Amino acid sequence: MAGQFRSYVWDPVLILSQIVLMQTVYYGSLGLWLALVDGLVRSSPSLDQMFDAEILGFSTPPGRLSMMSFILNALT
């Protein structure tokens, strides 16, 4: 009755597709959180909120919004 559920062969296509899927889910949900938070405070959405390191910080209001979205995304 021993089942053979374990494979000892590396499947690079499966590994790469899982990496791509996880990145897509992460950035997709982050974009949704940023859009939701920006919509709630009536701020204009920008790609800089995701990719610009200077905007990330608690010293400016856009930085606070970005950090709030990153925290909500991490909790999601």
Buried (B, 14 or more C-beta within 10 A) or exposed (E): EEEEEEEEEEEEEEEEEEEEEEEEEEEEBBBBBBEEBBEEEEBEBBEEBBEEEEBBEEEEEBBBBBBBBBEBBEEE
